[in-house]
C-alpha cells in the first residue's frame, strides 16, 4: 500500500508553559501494530487503547497495517490523557473520514471515553495561552472545557461533546456505531482558594492596633509577616484577613494564577479569571511535596505556587518540618521554584506573601501577661529554633501578640477591610509612581541597587542610621535592605514623598517587634 502521513497538534506542559506538539500519524506496510513514540509516559501510552476503542465504538474499522504515531519534538516529556483527541483525529484523517488539511491548523486536547465522548482535562487555559503564542488558528476541546478555553481572546475555540460532532464540523461523517453511554453532569469545581475570605473583615480584629497596622504595611508593600503570640491572641484571625485588604490582580497575574489552578484542578471556569489574590493555609503536617511541589513523574505545583500573587499562611509555623520551612528560602527571594527530577526540570511561579503564625513556646504563654509559662528555657529555645535564622531574616515585619484586655476589646477596630484596602491601593499607587520606568511596582521586590539610588527618595540620614545598625550587629546586610524597603512602604502609607528618620524608626520597630503599647 501507499504510505499515509497526517499531522495534527496537541499540547504538552512544562510548569505552566504549554508547548505545541506535532502529532504525526503514519500508516504503512508491515505487521499490524499500533506504536506510540516520542517520549510518552505510561499515561500517554494508555491512549492507544482508549483511542482504538473510541474509534471502533464510532463504527470506524481498525487499520490492517502498521500504525506509528510520533509526538514531536521527542525531547519534551509528555504526560496525561490530553493527547487522546489529537491522536484520534489524526487516525480519522488517515482513514479519510476528515480532510487532513482541515485539521492541520488546529490544536486538539481532550480525553476520550471508550464510547467516543470527549472529556475535560486540566490545564486548558495555559494550553490556550501556548496555542495563541504559537499562532495556531483553532483550539478544539471537550464541551465541558469550553468556558475555560474562551477566557482568553485571540484564538478560535471549538467545543464538542462527541467525536461525531467534531467529525461533522470538519465536513466528515462517521458510520453507525455503538450507542453513546449516558453522560452525567460534569462536577462543579469548588475553589475555596479564591473565595475563602469573602465573609471576613479586618474590623473583626479588636485590641490589636499594632498588629493591624503591620498587616496594612504588609499588604501595601508585599512584605512577609511573622506573628508570635499566645493561644487566642488572634494570630490566625489576623493572618486570614490579609487577602481581604489586597487589591484585585492585574491581567498578567490573573492569567498566571488561573493557569496554576487550572493545572491543579482547583479552578472553577464559571467564575472567570481569578482576580482575587489566593490564600493557602496548609496543615503543619504537610510534606515537602505538598508545600514546595513535586510528586512522582512530572512534578506538580505545591502550596507556594498555588499561593502565587497571594498569601501563604503557615499557622503553627514552629510545628512544620524545619526542612520544609528552609526549602522556602530560595523561592522567597526569586519568586519561582525549580523542581528537579532525574528526567524532568519544571519551573513554577511562586511569588507569594508569607505569613507565619506561631506560639512562642510549647505551652504558648512565654510572653503572656496573665499566665505563667510552664516550659523550661531549653524547651523555648528548641521550639523557636525550628524557625531558622535565615528564614526569620526574610520576615520584614515581626509582631508579638498578647491577648487583649477587656478594655482593649471594647476599643473600636483600628481598620475595616474597606478602609485598609483603600489605604493599600493608594500606597501601591505611590510605589508604582516612584518606580516608574523600572520593572518593579512593589517595594518588597525592589533590588538592593535601586534602594541606594536617588530615585528611591531615601534621605542620607536614613542610610547612616542603617549603617550603624549593621556595625552594631543588629542588622544583617539582607536585613538592612528589608528595613529600607519597609521604610519606603511606611512613607507610602503615610503619603510622605521622602523617607526620613521617622520612617526608619517605625521600620525598625516593626522589624524587631517593638510594640510601644506593650513595652
ABEGO torsion letter per residue (X at the ends): XBBBBBBBBBBBBBEABBBBBBBBBBBBBEBBBBBBBGGBBAAAAAAAAAAAAAAAAAGBBBBABBBBBBBOBAABBBBEAAAAAAAAAAAAAAAGABBAAAAAABBBBBBBBAAGBBBBBBGAAAAAAAAAAAGBABBBBBAAAAAAAAABBGBBBBBBABAAAAAAAAGBBBBBBBBBBBBBBBBBBBBAAAAAAAABBAAABBGBAAAAAAAAAAAAAGBBBBBBBBBGAGAAAAAAAAAAABBBBBAAAAAAAAAAAAAAGABBAAAEBBABBBBBBBBAABBAAAAAEEEBEBBBBBAAAAABGBBBBBBGAAABBAAAAAAAAAAAAAGBBBBBBAABBBBBBBBBBBBBBBBABAAGAAABAABBBABBAAAAAAAAAABBAAAAAABABBBBBBBBBAAAAABBBABBAAAAAAAAAAAAAAAAAAABGBABABAAABBAAAAABAAAGBBAAAAAAAAAAAAAGABBAAAAAAAAAAAAAAAAAAGBABBBAAAAAAAAAAAAGBBAAAX
